[in-house]
Amino acid sequence: MRWIPFLILTLVGTLLQAGNLLNLIALGQWHIRPAPLIILLVFVAVHCRLREAVIASFLIGLAMDMSGHQMGPHTLSYCLAGGLLCQLSEYFPSRRMFHQAAMIFCVSLIAGTLAYWLGGLKTGEWQEFAYRVMFLTALYSACVGPLVWRFLRRLVHLVAIIPLSAARGGLR
């Protein structure tokens, strides 16, 4: 994988996550927005080898922590979710839009819940509507994700992700 274009994609996702541009498409009183870094995490974890996926997941989690309010919880949870998804990606098809949306939804819920628990243990602060916001964010990201996935598919040659058919054999 070429890391400079990947880091530029991660920077764009971080700016979207932290900025106000996604507020234009925010829904409801809690301002539910899609999570571009989760979509990027799932895409990279499905299309990369294990070592690259874990490093990329760590960097995406670090970017998510930088765009948030505390350091640490997202880095660990995204790294675990990305590595696990990479190892299990052979068993989950990702060609259809529904499958892509389902993976984004599940990973968003798992990584978000783990990050929330880690953050709660770190600070001792628990929010009243956190699980509803996580569920709705995961649902919104799953709805928008397959559209972003198509865009990312066009950029695969730029980032030089090796297709899964070429990466077979042993651990990826």
C-alpha positions as CSV (number, residue, x, y, z in Angstrom):
1,M,0.0,0.0,0.0
2,R,1.2,3.5,-0.7
3,W,0.9,5.3,2.6
4,I,1.0,8.9,1.4
5,P,-2.2,8.8,-0.6
6,F,-3.8,6.7,2.2
7,L,-2.8,9.4,4.7
8,I,-4.3,12.1,2.5
9,L,-7.6,10.1,2.3
10,T,-7.5,9.7,6.1
11,L,-6.9,13.5,6.5
12,V,-9.9,14.2,4.3
13,G,-12.0,11.8,6.4
14,T,-10.7,13.4,9.6
15,L,-11.5,16.9,8.3
16,L,-15.0,15.8,7.3
17,Q,-15.5,14.1,10.7
18,A,-14.3,17.0,12.8
19,G,-15.6,19.8,10.5
20,N,-19.0,21.3,10.0
21,L,-19.5,20.2,6.4
22,L,-21.4,17.1,7.4
23,N,-23.8,19.2,9.4
24,L,-25.5,20.0,6.1
25,I,-26.7,16.4,6.0
26,A,-27.1,15.9,9.7
27,L,-30.4,14.5,10.9
28,G,-32.5,15.0,14.0
29,Q,-32.0,16.8,17.3
30,W,-28.8,14.9,18.0
31,H,-27.2,15.9,14.7
32,I,-26.7,12.4,13.5
33,R,-24.0,12.4,10.7
34,P,-22.3,9.6,8.8
35,A,-18.9,8.6,10.0
36,P,-16.4,8.7,7.0
37,L,-13.6,7.2,9.0
38,I,-15.6,4.1,9.8
39,I,-16.4,3.7,6.1
40,L,-12.7,4.1,5.3
41,L,-11.8,1.6,8.0
42,V,-14.1,-1.1,6.7
43,F,-13.0,-0.5,3.1
44,V,-9.3,-0.8,4.0
45,A,-9.8,-3.8,6.3
46,V,-11.6,-5.7,3.6
47,H,-9.1,-4.9,0.8
48,C,-5.7,-5.1,2.5
49,R,-3.4,-7.6,4.0
50,L,-3.5,-8.1,7.7
51,R,-0.4,-6.1,8.6
52,E,-1.4,-3.2,6.4
53,A,-5.0,-3.3,7.7
54,V,-3.9,-3.2,11.3
55,I,-1.5,-0.3,10.7
56,A,-4.2,1.5,8.7
57,S,-6.8,0.8,11.4
58,F,-4.5,2.2,14.0
59,L,-3.9,5.4,12.0
60,I,-7.7,5.8,11.3
61,G,-8.4,5.3,15.0
62,L,-5.8,7.9,15.9
63,A,-7.3,10.3,13.4
64,M,-10.7,9.7,15.0
65,D,-9.3,10.4,18.4
66,M,-7.8,13.6,17.1
67,S,-11.1,14.7,15.7
68,G,-12.9,13.9,19.0
69,H,-12.5,15.0,22.6
70,Q,-10.2,12.4,24.1
71,M,-7.2,10.4,23.0
72,G,-7.0,6.6,23.1
73,P,-10.4,4.8,23.0
74,H,-10.9,5.0,19.2
75,T,-7.3,4.0,18.5
76,L,-7.6,0.8,20.4
77,S,-11.2,-0.1,19.3
78,Y,-10.6,0.7,15.6
79,C,-7.3,-1.3,15.6
80,L,-9.1,-4.3,17.0
81,A,-12.1,-4.0,14.7
82,G,-10.0,-3.5,11.6
83,G,-7.7,-6.4,12.4
84,L,-10.7,-8.7,13.2
85,L,-12.5,-7.7,10.1
86,C,-9.5,-8.2,7.9
87,Q,-9.0,-11.7,9.3
88,L,-12.7,-12.5,8.8
89,S,-13.1,-10.8,5.4
90,E,-12.9,-14.0,3.5
91,Y,-16.1,-15.2,5.1
92,F,-18.1,-12.0,4.5
93,P,-18.8,-11.1,0.9
94,S,-18.4,-7.4,0.1
95,R,-19.5,-7.2,-3.5
96,R,-23.1,-6.2,-3.0
97,M,-24.2,-2.9,-1.5
98,F,-26.3,-4.6,1.2
99,H,-23.3,-6.6,2.4
100,Q,-21.1,-3.5,2.4
101,A,-23.8,-1.6,4.4
102,A,-24.1,-4.5,6.9
103,M,-20.4,-4.6,7.5
104,I,-20.2,-0.9,8.0
105,F,-23.2,-1.0,10.4
106,C,-21.7,-3.9,12.5
107,V,-18.2,-2.5,12.7
108,S,-19.5,0.9,13.5
109,L,-21.6,-0.5,16.4
110,I,-18.9,-2.7,17.7
111,A,-16.0,-0.1,17.5
112,G,-18.2,2.7,18.7
113,T,-19.5,0.8,21.7
114,L,-16.0,-0.4,22.7
115,A,-14.7,3.2,22.3
116,Y,-17.6,4.5,24.4
117,W,-16.9,2.0,27.2
118,L,-13.2,2.7,27.1
119,G,-13.8,6.4,27.2
120,G,-16.3,6.0,30.1
121,L,-13.8,4.0,32.1
122,K,-11.2,6.6,31.4
123,T,-13.2,9.7,32.3
124,G,-16.1,8.3,34.4
125,E,-18.6,10.2,32.3
126,W,-21.6,8.4,30.8
127,Q,-24.0,10.1,28.4
128,E,-27.7,9.5,28.6
129,F,-28.5,9.0,24.9
130,A,-25.1,7.6,23.7
131,Y,-26.4,4.2,22.6
132,R,-29.2,5.8,20.5
133,V,-26.7,8.2,18.9
134,M,-24.3,5.3,18.1
135,F,-27.1,3.2,16.6
136,L,-28.4,6.0,14.4
137,T,-24.8,7.0,13.4
138,A,-24.1,3.4,12.4
139,L,-27.4,3.2,10.5
140,Y,-26.7,6.5,8.6
141,S,-23.1,5.4,7.9
142,A,-24.4,2.1,6.6
143,C,-26.8,3.9,4.3
144,V,-24.2,6.3,2.9
145,G,-21.3,3.8,3.0
146,P,-21.9,1.9,-0.2
147,L,-22.0,5.2,-2.2
148,V,-18.7,6.2,-0.7
149,W,-17.4,2.7,-1.3
150,R,-17.9,3.1,-5.0
151,F,-15.8,6.3,-4.9
152,L,-13.1,4.5,-2.9
153,R,-13.1,1.7,-5.4
154,R,-12.0,4.2,-8.1
155,L,-9.1,5.3,-5.9
156,V,-7.8,1.8,-5.2
157,H,-5.1,2.1,-7.9
158,L,-3.9,5.4,-6.4
159,V,-3.4,3.9,-2.9
160,A,-2.1,0.7,-4.5
161,I,-4.1,-1.7,-2.5
162,I,-3.4,-5.3,-3.7
163,P,-6.6,-7.0,-4.7
164,L,-7.6,-10.0,-2.6
165,S,-7.2,-12.4,-5.5
166,A,-3.5,-11.5,-5.7
167,A,-3.0,-11.5,-2.0
168,R,-4.1,-15.1,-1.4
169,G,-1.8,-17.6,0.1
170,G,-0.9,-17.8,3.8
171,L,-1.8,-14.9,6.1
172,R,-2.7,-11.7,4.3
